[in-house]
């Protein structure tokens, strides 16, 4: 593994750069990733100003969204597919934990631990049973597979409460703490405090895992070139299973903490807006830059609170926010520069299922001529 990870590091380094070029690149990158969130925040301040209490609510909402958005990015980097089942990976174990707390009177931490383990198992199982079978299929087919996986998980979340002769309702769970405070005429409780403490710690852990460990080096090597990483001895399949496990755990944390504040989604189905915010943050971050994804998620949370605060009804505000997210995604895709390597171009060609012509040098071989006659 040591040799494989050192080879993976060589993939990342690529060609050499002079010191002046490195300094210029560092200066440009250190500023450019902040531009999209700053622009969105400026739009919010101009058109939908809101009290500081609502801003704090938006930050909390953005932190919850960031976990799902980071999961989307991780799976895209390891499998080159947009995972439309990312939020639903956390929904099923969240319903399990909430039912254990509400119906079976399990302790908060015990139910949380069971849900955490269930999310990890669900992530690995989804990758092994569904995604791996389509690993060499066109990316469009794999994307459709994630949509089907999402619907199956939603169905399971709807049926699971039947074990307790109950139904999925907008139930909120109380944490073991008992904290309440007011900020700018908005009331916050222990559930908000837990989000503001736990999620930053989780994000720090994920950042350390991806940038300071051999696992992170392997994941980044897969993102750079899937086939070459496998030829260098990196355990590609195991790392992909680990990424799905991590993404499912992040989704569970987001939805479990969300259920403490907003309650379970009514009917067991997540709204489109929750996933749309996460997808918007991921696209703005070019599906690679975790810093941009995190900050954009927070800004989108603030933006949503500002829109809802300045509209007549929450339903109208959510509809407007969905339209804004769609516009942001479109602009981000249009403005995105195509910077694929030759390995990416080949992988995209193969993933679309195109038939590449036989090279002229091989057409003269007797075996090729015989094969054409037989076919």
Secondary structure, 3 states (H helix, E strand, C coil): CHHHHHHHHHHHHCCCCCHHHHHHHHHHHHHHHHHHHHHHHHHHHHHCCCCHHHHHHHHHHHHHHHHHHHHHHHHHHHHCCCCCCHHHHHHHHHHHHHHHHHCCCCCHHHHHHHHHHHHHHHHHHHHHHHHHHHCCCCHHHHHHHHHHHHHHHHHHHHHHHHHHCCCCCCCCCCCCCCCEEEECCEEEEHHHHHHHHHHHHHHHHHHHHHHHCHHHHHHHHHHHCHHHHHHCCCCHHHHHHHHHHHHHHHHHHHHHHHHHHCCCCHHHCCCHHHHHHHHHHHHHCCCCCHHHHHHHHHHHHHHHHHHHHCCCCHHHHHHHHHHHHHHHHHHHHHHCCCCCCHHHHHHHHHHCCCCCCCCHHHHCCHHHHHHHHHC
